Amino acid sequence: MFAEGNPEVLVVGAGPVGLFAALHLAKQGITVEIVDSGVWACKHSYALALYPQTLNLLREVGVLDRLMSNAYPVRNLALCDRNGTRARVRLGDASDPLGCLAVVRQDVIEDMLEHALREAGVAVHWRHDISALQPAADHVTATVDRLEKESRGYVVAHTEWVVGRRWDLQTPFVLGADGYNSRVRRTLNIEYPEVAPAQYYAVFEFETDAKLGDEAHIVFGPGTSDVLWPLPGNLCRWSFQLTDYHDSVAEEMKDRLLRSGFGYFPTERPKDRNEGSENKYPAVLDEKHLTDLIAARATWFHGSIEKIHWRTVVRFEHRLAASFGQHRTWLAGDAAHLAGPVAVQSMNIGLFEAHEFSNLIAGILRGRGTLADLDACGDRWHAEWRRLQGLEAPLQAVAETDPWIAEHAVDLPGCLPGFGAEVAQLAAQIGLVSPPVHSKTAVP
Ligand SMILES: Cc1cc2nc3c(=O)[nH]c(=O)nc-3n(C[C@H](O)[C@H](O)[C@H](O)COP(=O)(O)OP(=O)(O)OC[C@H]3O[C@@H](n4cnc5c(N)ncnc54)[C@H](O)[C@@H]3O)c2cc1C
């Protein structure tokens, strides 16, 4: 049930970014409603690692201890080729328990955030879609559709989700954390151009006897960046970039959209929030292909491949919204950017965007700021993402840089877990220099 009266903030989308934003707002005493058109919470690992800096955000909203008890700490990134490790990047101070990447399944992260949100008195409204937004000077009117199941068909009976109830609510601010196909972004007519070609990855999660210690491995090959993550419970995840894979349905849909003038619509990237079969998969996900990929690209991996828990092909697009919003409606997370999977940037940095936007919105609601603060925040994140997407100021090799690192300098911004000053520090460990960028600490 929606609370009596209008919320001070409406959060659209209950992925990690929307859940965090709602929790952070609720903890500041802001009244918030959060809706998600999905039927239920997701059940897979997807984005699976939290940066050391992200852990501090999660401490702020009180979920850190629960989260760390489910996490596998990774303290080093091994940068490899097919024959072994060529360089290492230390992710934090060894004496700091939070100086690590915390590897946690995304469904576990979402579950914890939703639980904490419920404890803070806010329930996610699943099966609620925002179908329209109408801006006004001092509020936004959002049209909410409650989706219900209805029996349809005479010859072949089936059920469909239909709009059971529709109503308008007025709210001073909307935060769109509604993912790659964001309705909030489309309502604002914000373009979402591709900034680099899409990449396909085959993802395999399986039980193994490999001893991966406290390292994640990034493996560079000719035109590929693969990644091996240790996971809690003797599991690991290999994500292999597929250079010769072509999803004709996805590509055709993209071509059709382009021809119709909709170049800024990403192709579908479904989470398992809705019903569907998971049993069918393409040949690139056969166990034989997995062993072939390991033999060709990571001869040093001798771990067993036992039960495969999850396998999927994901098409990772690279997109950046033309802006992060305007006036009283703002975007965070995949709604504003799509990136490759290696450095888990879109979710982690999305949590920082949610943190800053919700801090500023709370400030404005309590008379401590103006809408101009939101404009400045959106501009800063846009500039940061241009750099992360390699659109300007790339990492540079100097005379002393190891030639193998110099060769991969162009790929590294999408592989180093961090943004702003943190990326510069990580890059410096392997002899790369990064031009100065804004510091996130500049925002309250
Ligand atoms: C199969 C798969 C594997 C992945 N692997 C990786 C990986 O290895 N590394 C990595 O970094 N990232 C990976 N990702 C991407 C990662 O999951 C996303 O970056 C992350 O989920 C972004 O979080 P978000 O909260 O911004 O958006 P989302 O998690 O997409 O959440 C958006 C939510 O908004 C809801 N919504 C959409 N439209 C509406 C509407 N109109 N009204 C109400 N609600 C709406 C959706 O139901 C969804 O729950 C993967 C994704 C998938 C699908």
The ligand as an ORCA input file, in Angstrom:
! r2SCAN-3c Opt
* xyz 0 1
  C      22.749    -11.303    -17.079
  C      23.450    -10.071    -16.548
  C      24.783    -10.163    -16.139
  C      25.447     -9.032    -15.681
  N      26.755     -9.133    -15.325
  C      27.434     -8.014    -14.925
  C      28.821     -8.050    -14.598
  O      29.480     -9.103    -14.677
  N      29.427     -6.897    -14.222
  C      28.738     -5.719    -14.157
  O      29.314     -4.690    -13.818
  N      27.436     -5.655    -14.459
  C      26.771     -6.764    -14.840
  N      25.453     -6.672    -15.166
  C      24.804     -5.347    -15.113
  C      24.330     -5.011    -13.697
  O      23.407     -5.992    -13.293
  C      23.722     -3.610    -13.726
  O      24.765     -2.682    -13.991
  C      23.032     -3.243    -12.421
  O      21.914     -4.086    -12.215
  C      22.547     -1.797    -12.485
  O      21.747     -1.508    -11.406
  P      20.562     -0.446    -11.505
  O      19.937     -0.421    -10.161
  O      21.074      0.801    -12.108
  O      19.542     -1.046    -12.598
  P      18.742     -2.421    -12.606
  O      19.388     -3.430    -11.726
  O      18.541     -2.778    -14.040
  O      17.349     -2.040    -11.959
  C      16.385     -1.267    -12.643
  C      15.009     -1.667    -12.138
  O      14.035     -0.779    -12.696
  C      12.858     -1.494    -12.975
  N      12.088     -0.729    -13.985
  C      12.368     -0.563    -15.304
  N      11.447      0.232    -15.873
  C      10.560      0.588    -14.906
  C       9.384      1.404    -14.876
  N       8.909      2.034    -15.970
  N       8.695      1.555    -13.709
  C       9.157      0.915    -12.595
  N      10.275      0.134    -12.572
  C      10.974     -0.025    -13.705
  C      13.371     -2.846    -13.471
  O      12.417     -3.874    -13.260
  C      14.611     -3.076    -12.585
  O      14.316     -3.830    -11.446
  C      24.761     -7.796    -15.610
  C      23.423     -7.728    -15.974
  C      22.765     -8.833    -16.434
  C      21.308     -8.742    -16.838
*
